[in-house]
Amino acid sequence: MQELSAARPGPLAGIKVLDLTTVVLGPLATQILGDLGAEVIKIEGPDGDIMRYAGPARHRGMGHVFLNLNRNKRSLVLDLKQPEAAAVLLGLVTRSDVLVHNMRPQAMARLGFAWERLEQVNPRLVYCTAQGYGRDGPFADRPAFDDIIQGGCGLVALETATGGEARFVPTLIGDKTVGLTMVYAVMAALLQRGHTGRGQLVEVPMLETMTAFVMAEHMGGLTFDPPLGPPGYARMLAPDRRPHRTADGHICILPYTDRHWRDFFRLAGRPELADDPRLADAETRSHHFAELYAIVADCVRAAPTAYWLERLKAADIPCGPVNPLAELANDEHLAAVDFFPRAEHPSEGPIRIVRPPVRFSAADCALRRPAPRLGEHSREILREAGLGEAAITDLLARRIAIEAAPE
């Protein structure tokens, strides 16, 4: 059972983060900051983050996505559409190091919390915003979600080129990649603040971030001016770059070095291919990936997956199984490193979590707080913001702030 950890501080201990994000992109970023030891205050509207209601769930407002993206945070419900909430938020801003949001800039400006205002309130504030498109472009005021960005950044085109059908990648790859980008951008800004004493505006637009992500290896001939050919990385686009069918399932195989290729064909009973001129070196192979992957696929069909895994591992050729999602917790390696530990949630009972993958030798990246109920910490955060009990009671009575009902 994963216990709450207070043994050692995280590397971001002492950093205070105001989290105005919702859904997946921003909450993933702020959860990582919390895992790293930052104190994260999640500010939610009266209805809460929409991901609270994505089932399955044991109790309303505590759905699986929310539980998996909001540990190590405290929840303050504050209705920012009410003018009286502004003073509360500004009071929190003066005490914070970082503010993160994924609203469109126009929406934050309408609420009165644009960077230009908050910079005056706290010059040391790192203000990180993630929106669909960079503010200098013609799409700056358009809404955007993962599906829209997958289409715009070239991912759907790659799926079409390799699978013959326009499809989305079946994971929120845009949201999560941009969330990770937010984390390193915030930490870089904090590092710079350590030298200059001043915060800054950090913009992480989804389309630009994901286009850079996709085109890192797919610029191809467009790298050169004039182009030397079409975009795309040939190995990624080879039709048989896929899990290969075996006699009883599938296997992932990636011969990569000269030795890998020669040894694979010897293991496969095709020794004549070990000296095939197409395998001569990495540059030569780069012109023949489609043919070589097709040969690999043909070689592994006759024997079961376990047969290939045993022999390929013995030869130190990169390979692995195709794990169903339901079996990931039983994967030999993931089970050994306890990657899906059980934890006891105070309102949801026993749950499984995905533990932080990063480990430090002199710090903790750990579960310090379970994902909060809506408004669970409203009263204590308002006290910390300097409000007296009478003022807090008034805010709660008028539903400018809301606290969780007693359990």
N, C-alpha and C positions, 0 to 999 in steps of 0.2 A: 504493500500500500504506500503510495507516494504521500509523504508528510509535508506540511508547510515548512519551508526552510527559512531559518534566520541565522544559520551558522556563520556565514560570511556575507559581506555586502557584495552586490554586483558591481561591475566596473563603472556603471553610471549612477551609483549611489550618490544622493544629494541633488540630482537633477530633477526639477519639477516640470511636469508636462501637462498642459491643458489639451485634452483630446476632444475635439468637436467633430470627429469623423463618424461615419456610419457605414453600414453594409460590410464589405470585406477589405477593400483596398487600404483605407486608413486604419481600421481596427487591427489589421495584421501588423502594420508598421508600429502602432503604439503598443501592441502586446509585446513585440520584440524589445522595444525600449524598456517596457516594464520587466520583461524577463532579465534584461541586462542591469536591472536594479534601479531604474528611474522610478520616481513616484508619479503615477499617472492618475489624473482625475478625468473620468469620462463624463462629459456634460451631455445629457440627453434631453430631448424634448419630452413633453408630457406623455406621448405615446411610446417613447423609447426607440432605440435602434430597431429598424425593421427586421434585422436578422434575429432578434429575439423570438420572432414568430415563425421562423422556418423550422418545421418539424423534421424528425420526431422530437417530442419533448415529454417530460413527466409532468411539468407544470407550465401553464401559460406564461409566456415571456422568458422562458429559459430553454430555448431550442438548441439543438446540437451545434449549429454554426456559431451561435452567440457564445456558447460555453467554450468552444474551441478557439475563439479569437479575442476573448476579453478577460482572461485571467490577469492577475497582477495589476488590477485597476480598481478604483473606487468610483461609484456612480452618484452623480449629483444631477437631479432633474431640475432644469431651469428653463422656463419658457422665454426664450430670447426674443420672441415677438412682442412681449410686453415691455414697455419702456422701463419699468422699475427693475427689470433684470439686468439692465446695462451696468448699473453701479456695482452689482455683485460680480459680474464677469470682469469688469475693469479692476476691481479689487483683487481678484485672483490673478489677473495679468501682472499686476505689480509684484506679485510673489513668485512668479513662474519664470522658468528659463526658456521654455519652448511652448508654442501653440501650434497645433496641427489641425488642419481641416481639409475636407474634400468637397466643399461647396464651390459653386462657381463664384468667382471674385465679385460679380455683380450682386449676388445674394448676400455675401458678407458685408459689402458696402452698404446695402439697404438696411441691414441690421445695425450698422454703425460700428462694425468691427474690422474695417479694412486695415491693412498694414500701416498705411499712412497715419491713422489715428493711434493705433496701438504702439507704434514706434515712439510717439510722444509720451505715452503712458509709461513705457518701460524700454529705454534705449538698448538694453541688453537682451531683449527678447529675440529668439530665433523663431521666425514666423514661417512655417512651412505649409504650402498649399499644393494640393494635387487636384487638377481638374482635367477635363477631356483634352483641351487644346491650349497651347501657349497664348498668353494674353496679347501678343503682338500680331497674331494671325486673324484672318477673316472668320474663323470658326470659334473665336474666343468665348462667345456667349452661348454656344450650343451645348445641350446636355449630351453626356456620353456614358456608356456603360461598357463592360468588358466585350460583349458581343459586337458592338459597333466598332470598337477599336481593333478587334481581331480582323474585321473586314478591311479597315483602313490601313493597317500596318503591313499587310502582305501575308499574314498567317493563313487566311482563307484561300488565297491564291496558291500557297504552297500545298495545302490540303487538296485542292482541286488538281494540281499538277501531279501529285503522287497517288491520289486515290480515285481520281476521275469524277469526283463529286464535290461541290462546294459545301464544306462542313466547318463548324467551329471545333477547335480543340476542346475536348470534354473536361476541361478544368478552367478555373478562372485565372488563366495564365497572365492576362493583362493586369488585372487587379493585383495579383500577388507579386508580379515582377515590379510594378510601379511602387507597391508597398515596400519592397526591399530597397528600391532606389531611394525612397523617402528616408529610410533608416540611415543609409550611409550619407545622404545629403545633410540630414540634421546633425549627425555626429561631426561631419566636416565643418559645418557652421559653428558648432560648439567649440571645436578645436581652434578655429580662427578667432572666435570671441576671446578665447584664452590669451591670445596675443594682442588683440586690438581693444578689448574691453567693450566692444559694441556687437549687438546682434545684427540681423539682416533678414530680408525677405528671401525665401528659397522657394522656387517654383519647380514643380515636377509634373509637367503635362503628360497625359497618358499617350497620346498619339506619337509625340516625339520620342518618348522613352521606349515605347514598344517598337517603333520603326528602327531605332538604333539597335535594339535587342535582336530583331529579326535580321537586319542587314549586316550585322557584324561578320557573318560568314557568307552571306548571300549577295554581296556587292558584285562579285564575279567580274565580268568584263566591264561593268560600269565604273569600276575603280579607276579606269584610265580614260583620259580625255584626248582624243575621241575614244569611244568604247572599243575594247578588243573583242567584245562578244556580248552575249546576253548576261543578265544577272543570274545568280544561282550558284550553289556549291554542288558540284556533280555528285559527290558521294551521298549527300543528303537527299538528292532527287532520284537516285537509282530506284527503279521499280521494285527490286527485291531487297531493298534496305528495309527490312521488316522482321518481326519474329518469324522464324522458319518453322514450318510444319514438320513434326516428327511422326513416328508411327503411332504415338498415343497422345500427342498434344503439341506444344510449341516450345521453342527455345530461342534465347537471344545469344547470338554469336558475333563477335567482332574481331576477326584476325586483323592485326594492325601493323605489326612490324614485319620485316622480311622473314624472320624466323617463324612468326605466327603462321604466315601463309604456307610456308614450306611444310611445317609440322602438321598443320591442319590437313593438307591433302594426303600426307603419308598416313595419318590416323584414319582418314576416310577411305583408305584403300585405293587412292588415285595417285600413286607415287609419280606417275608420268607428268602430273601437273606441277609437282614441286619445282621443276626446272622450266616451267612455262615462261617464255620471254615476257609475258604480260606481268609477271611477278618480279621483274628484275630489280626494281627499286620503287620508292614512294612516288616519284614523279611519273614513272611509267604506269604504275597501278592507277594513278589518278585519272588516266584516260580510258580505263577499262573497268571501272567500278560496276557498271550495270552488268557486264558479262560475268565478272567474278562473283558477285553476289548471287546471280542466278545459278552458278555452278555450286556454290555453297548450299543453296536451298535444295538443289537436286540431290546433293550428297547425303543430307541428314534425314531424308524422308523415311528410309527403310527401318531405322532403329528407334527405340523409345527414348524419351527425353533423359531418363536417368542414365542410360548407357552413354549418351553424349556428355552429360554433365561430368560424370566420373572421369572420362578419358580427357576431356578438354581441360578440366581443372588440374589433372595430373601433369598435363603438358604446359600449364600456365598460360593457356590461351583464354583471353577474356570471354566469359560466357555467364549465363545466369538463367534462372527460371522466369516464367511469366506468372507472377503472383496475382491471384484474384484479390480484390480489395478485402474481402472477408477473411482472407488467410494471411494478411500482412503481419498481424501480431504473432503468427506462428512461424514466420520466416526464421531460419536458423540464426542468422546474424541479428536481426531486429529483436528477437526474443532474448538473445544472449546479452544485449546491451540495454534490455528493459526499456524499449523505445515507446511502448504504449502502457505505462504504468497505471494501476488503479489508484484513484484518489477518492477521498470522502468529501463530497460537497455538502455544506451545511444545510442547504434546502433541497438539493436534488439527490442526495444519497450517494451511493457508490457510482462513480463514472470512470471511464477511461480517458486519459489525456494523451496528446502527442507531446512528449517532453521536448524542451529546447534541444536542437541538435548540437549546439555549440557548447564546448566545455573550456573552462579556464583553469589554470593550475593555481592561481592565487585569488580567485573570485568565484562567486556563485552565479550561474545563469539558471534560475530555479523557480519553482512554484512558491510564491510568497503569499498570494491571495487568490482565492477561487473567483471565478467570474461573478460579478455582483448582481443581486436583484435590482430591479429598477428603483432608483432613488434610495438604495440601501444606506448610503453614506451622506445623504443630503444634509442632515442636521449637523453632523460633525464637521463637514467641510465648510459649512456656513459659519460655524464657530471659528474655525481656523482663519477664515477670511476677515475676522474681526467683528462680526455681527453679534449683538447681544441677544439674549433669549427672547425679549419682547419683539425685536425686529424679525428674528427667525420665525417666531410664531405667526407674526403678521404675514410674512411672505408665504408661509405654508397655508394659512387660512384663505388667502386670496389666490392660491394655486399658481403663484409666480414661481415658487419652488414646490416640489412634491417629494414626500418621503415614502419609503416602502411601508406597507402595512406590517404590523408585528407578525412574526411567524406563529 
